Amino acid sequence: MAELLAPPEETSERRPPVASGLRMGLRALGASLVRPLVAVIFAFVAGAIVILITWPDKTVDPFTNVIHAYTTLFTGSYGSLYSLSNTLVEVIPLTLASLSVAISFRTGLFNIGAAGQLAAGGTVADMIGLTHQSWPGWLLVPTMIVAGTAAGAIIGGIAGFLKAWRGAHEVVTTIMLNWIVFWVSDYIINSNPFVTPFGTPETKVLPINAQLPSLAALSNQWFHTHFNTFLYTVDVSLFFVIVAVIVYWLLIARTTFGYELRIVGQNQQAAKYAGIPIKRTIFLVMIISGAFSGLAGALNLMGQPGYNLAAQAYSQLPTGFDAIAVALLGNTTTIGVVISSLFLGGLRSGSTDMQAVAHVDPNLVLVIEALLLFFITAEFIPIIRRYLPAWMKSNRGRAPVVPARPAQAMAELAGGGVDGAGEAQNEVVITDLEKEQ
């Protein structure tokens, strides 16, 4: 009897082979890529239909116009070092704002306030840079970056506090905070001592010691000769983005806090059952989320000409709202956010060439972005799969279907109450997350 109850010994035969693990990883990667790729294809097909309908010259082959428009769009984004540098200028703040949205999505929170948090970071950094112009650059630049990051974190923390301890929905609070920050920013821009002496609604230009140098300032003469345009366009904030991406990955995949926020995002009852402080986790996640966006605002101001803020600039800046599309398209994963930022940043950058060369309205890019969000959230994959032929519906390797209400199903099977089944469900959720970790 003791032998029957003894746990089985670990043998090498019980370990899954390396090839099997590789196949499972590739299958999981393919499954994660299907949804965004289908959304991109559908969005571009719908965009082509818009071009066909709105093209003024009906005598020209319409399909040639569509191909020419899309070719120009992508060559204007990635076709040369100059185009790539302009794309990276768009990608730098977009990636940081997207990380802000992605980490909140991981916790089940809809942070729509990246635009306001970005505005807070840029405005506070500008105020410090103009107020302390006599400081040396080695002190002023880090102070501006830290202050801008902290300003975004404070705005995010307000929404997190209201969500965690007052139950206010984060969508409502972040949207309202966006407009509060926008109007406060406009008031500061138009007030002394920050406004220009010419009466225009914009702040004075930051002094040189408050600006981030371009990559050209860190390169040698050979780089100057061969990559002059590329280096002079991109600034050193690119390195901050690389560090931020690594920090996001480490935080999500390699820390206990990342494990906790994933549990909170998937099932708060399971998190409570595991002893995770839900309110504290929500509050801290929104602080970190706001910090990413605040950093984006500070770096965007300090790294690119003309190093000043204009009234109503932030309320019209699309970066904070584009970040929502990037986070959804990238499925909130690290590599997904980076690739999606390069993709949407390229669309923004290439729209100018598409208008100048192919004579297509650059607002088509906005249409494609809206369609991307629509197709991602519409979940067309299950519908498409439903109508596929039987031979294409291979279930090999797919996890078994879980009942829609597992707690009640387990309670009925066990003949017990819902409470006991709920505890079992929480244990299952935690065990699954541990396997992912």
N, C-alpha and C positions, 0 to 999 in steps of 0.2 A: 504493500500500500504506500509506503514511504517513497518507493521508487517511482510510483505513478505520479505522486504529487511533486516530486522534485522537478525544478525547472530544467528544461533541456540544455545540454551543453552547447556552447557556441562553437560551431565548426566552420571551416572555410567554405563548405558546400552550401551553407545557409546564406552566405553573403551574395548579393546580386553581382553578376559579372560586370566588368567595366563597360563592355559594349552595350549591355542592356541599360545601364545608367546613362550612357551617352545618347542612346536612342530616345530614352524618356526625356532627357533634357532638350534634344532637338525637337521632339514632338511638342513639348511645352512651349518652346520658343516659337514654333510654327503656329500654334494655337493663339499665342499672344499677338502675332503679327497679322493674322487673318482679318481681325476686326478693323484695325486702322487702315490696312491696305484696301479693303473693300470700300471703306468710307472715302478714301482718297480717290479711288477709281470712279465711284458714283458721283463725287463732287465735281471732278473734271469733266465727266460726261454731261452732267447738268450744266456746267459752265459752257461747254461747247454748244449746247442747245441755245443758251442765252446769246452767244456770239452769232449763231446762225439766224436767230430771229431779229436781232438788232443791227446786223450788218447793213449799212446804207446802200452799198453798191451791189445790187442783185445780179449784175452781169458777170461778176467774177465768181469763179468756182468757190462755193462757200466752205467746202472741206479743206481746200488749200488755205483759206484764211484762218481756219481754226488751227491747223498745223503750224502755220507761220506765227500766229499769236502765241501759242504755247512754247514753240521753239525760242522765240524772242524772250519770253518770260524767263526761261531757264538759263539761256546764255547771258542774259542781263543779270542773273543772280550768281552763276558759278562759271561763266565762260572764260574768265580771265582773272589774273591776280587782282586787278583793279575792281572787278565785279565782286570777287570773293571778299575783298577787304570791306567793301560797302555792305555786303551781307553780314559780315561779322560785327560791324557797328550796330546793326539792327539786332543781332542775335545776343549780344552781351547783356543788355538789360532784360531782354525777353526771357533768357534762360533763368536768370535770378528770380524774376517775377513768377516764372512757371514752377520753379522749385517751391516757392511760397505757396502756390495753389495746390501743388501735388502733395506736400506733406500734410496739409489740412484735409485733403480728400482721403488720404490714408487713414485718418482718424474718424472718418465719417462726417467731416465738417465741410460746408460749402463756403469757402472764403471767397467772397466776391469783392473783397476790399483791397486787392493788391494794388489797384490804381491809386487809392487814397493813401495807402501806406508808402507807395513809391513817391507820391507827391510830398508827403511829410518828410521823408528822408532827404529829398532834393532841396526842399525849402530850408530845413534846419542847417544842412551843410552850407547852403548859400549864405545864410545869415552869419554863421561863424566865420566863413571865409572873408566876408566883407567887413565884419566887425574887428577882426584881429589880423589885419593885413600886415602889420609889423612883425608878426611872428615868423620865425624861420620855417622853411618848407618842411624840414624833417619833423617839426612839431605840428604845424598847421594841417598838413594833409592827413596824417593819422587821426587827428582830433575831428576833422570834418567827416571822415569815413565812419568813425565810431559813433559820433553824434547822429549822423544820418541813419545808421543802422538802429541805434537806440530809439530814435523817433518813430521809425516804422514798427519796432517791437512794442512801443507803448500803445500805438493805435491798434495793433493786433491784440495786445493784452486786454484793452478795454472791451473789445468784442468777445474775447475769451472769458473774461470775468462775468460779463452779462449772460453768456451762454451757460457757464458752469454753475453759477450761484443764484442767478435770477431766472433762468429758463428762457431767456429771450433768444429767438431764432437768429442764428448768425447771418443768414442772408439779409434779413431786414436791418440788423445793426451795422453790418459792414457797408451796405449800400448807403445808409444814412451817414455813416462816418466818412464815406468817400466825399460826399458833397460838403460836409462840414470842413474837411481838410482843403478841398478845392477853394472854397470861398475865403477861408482864413489865409490860404496861400496868396490868393489875389489881393487881399487886404495888405499883407506884408509887402508884396511886390510894389504896390502903389504908395507905400508910406515911406517917410524919411526914417533913417538915412540911406535906405536901400535903393530907392527909385533914382533913375537917371536925372541929371539936372535939366534935360531937354524937355521934360514933361511927358515923354512917351511911357506907356504902361509896361515897363520892364526894369529889371534891376541893373545895377552897374555890372560891368564885366569883372569876373574874378581876377585877382592879381596872378602873376605868373607863379608865385610860390604857393598858390592854392590849386594849381592845375596838375593833372596827371600827365606825365610825359608820354609821347608816342613811342612805339617800339623802335623807331629810328634812333632815338636818343640812347638806346642801350646797345645798338649794333655797331659793327666795325665798318670800315670804309667799303669793303667788298659787298656787304649787305646793302649799303647805301646805293651802290652802283647798280646792283641787279634787282633789288626789290624796293626801290625808292618809294614808288607810289603806294605799294602795299603797306610798308612800314609806317609811312607818314599818316595813313588813314586810321589804322588800328592803334589803340593806346594800351598801356600796361594793365588796364582793368581786365583784359583777357585772362591774365594770370589769376586774378581774384575769382573769376568765374570758374576756372579749373579747380581751384581750391574749394569753392562752394559746392561744386558737383561731388567732389570726393567726400566732403563733410556730410553731404546729404546721404550718400551711399553708406558711409560708415554708420551714420545715425540710424538709418532704417534697417540695415541688414546685419549690423555687427554690435549693437548695443542692447542692453536690457530695456532701455526706454523705448527704442524702436519696436521691440517685441511687444511692449505694453500698449503702445499707441495702435498697433495693428489689431490687437485683441479688442481694444475699445472701439475701433472702427468697424469690426465685423460683428461684435455682439457685446453690448454693454453689460448684459446679465452675466455672460461668461466672465467678463473682466471683474465684475463685482464678486462673483463666486471665487475668483482666483486671488482676491484681496488687492486688486489694483485700484489706486485712488483715481477714480474717473474724473472728478472735478479738477484735481491738480493736473492730470494729464491733458485735459482739454485746454486749460489755462496756459500751460507751458507750450503746447503745440501752436497755439495762436500767437504767442510771443515769438517763437522761432519763425513762424510763417511771416509775421510782420517784419522781422529782422531781415529776412531775405529780400523782401520788397524794398525796405528802407535802404539797404545796401545798393540795390539797383538804381534807386533815385539819386543817391549821392555820387556813384560812379558815372552815371550818365551825364550828370552836370559837370563833373570835374574832368572828364576825359575827352570831351568833344567840343569843338568851337560852336558858337560863340561864348560859352562859359557864363551864361546869364539866363535868367528866367523871365518869360513874358507872361503877362496877365492872361488867364484862361488857357494857358498852354497845357496844364495837366488835365483839365476837363475835356480837352480834345485829343489828348495823347492816347493812342490805342493800345499801348504796351500792356497795361494792367488787365485789360479785357481779353487781349489776344492770349494772355497767359492761361486763361481758362481752357481755350481750345487746345493749346499745346499740352497741358496736363492731361486732358482727356484723350487726345490723340496718342500721347506717349504712355497711356495706361499707368501714369504716376510712377513708372520705373525710372531709374537713373538714365540708362541708355536711351530709353524711349523719349524722355524729356529732351535730351540733348539732340537727338535726331529730329524730333518734331520742331524744336526751336530753329534748327538749321533750315528745315523745310519751310516753315511759315515766315521766318526771317528772310529767306530767299524770295518768297512770293512778294513780300513788301518791297524788297530791294529791286527786284526785277520788273515791278509794275511800271516804273518810269520808262525803261527801255521799251516795254510792250506798247506804251502809249506813243512814244516818239517814233518807233520803227514800224510797228504793226498797226498803228492807229486804232488801238482798242482802248476803251475807257479803263483807266486803272482801277475804277471801282469794281471791276470784275473780280479782283482779288478779294474784296470784301464779300462778294457773293459766294466765292469759293469757300472762304472761311466759314460763313454762315451755313453753307451746305455741309461742310465737314462736321460741324457741331450737330446738325440735324441727323445726318446719317450715323454718327457715332451713338447718339442717344436713342435713335429709333430701333436699334437692335434688329437689323434685317437678317443677320446670319441664321438664327433659328427658323425664320420664315422661309428663307431660301432652301435650307436643308430639308425642310418638311416636304418640299416639292421636287427634291432630287430623286432620280431613279434609285431603286433598291440597291443596285450594285455599287452605288457611290456612297451609301450610308454605312460605311464600315464603323463598327463599334469597338474594334479591337484596340485595347489599350485605354479605352475611355472609362472613367470612374463610374460606378453604379449611380443610378439616379437616386437622389435623396428625397424623401417625402416633403411636400410643401410645409407641413407642420410636424416636424419630427418629434416635438415634445408630446403632442397628443397621441401620435402613433405609438411611441414607446410606452406611454401610460396605458394604452389599451392592451398592448401585448403583455405588459407586466401585471396588469390587473390592479395597478396602483393609481395614485393621484397624479395630478399634473405637476405638483411641486417636485416629487421624486424624479419624474421624467425630465423636468427642467434642469435639475442638477446633472443628470446623465448627459443631456444635450450640451451643457456647459463644458463637461469633461471632454466630450468629443471635439468641440470647437478648439479648446486649449491644446488637445493632443494633435490636431491637424496643424495648428500654427507652430507647434514645437517641431513637427516634421519639416515644415517649410524652413524654419530657422536653421 
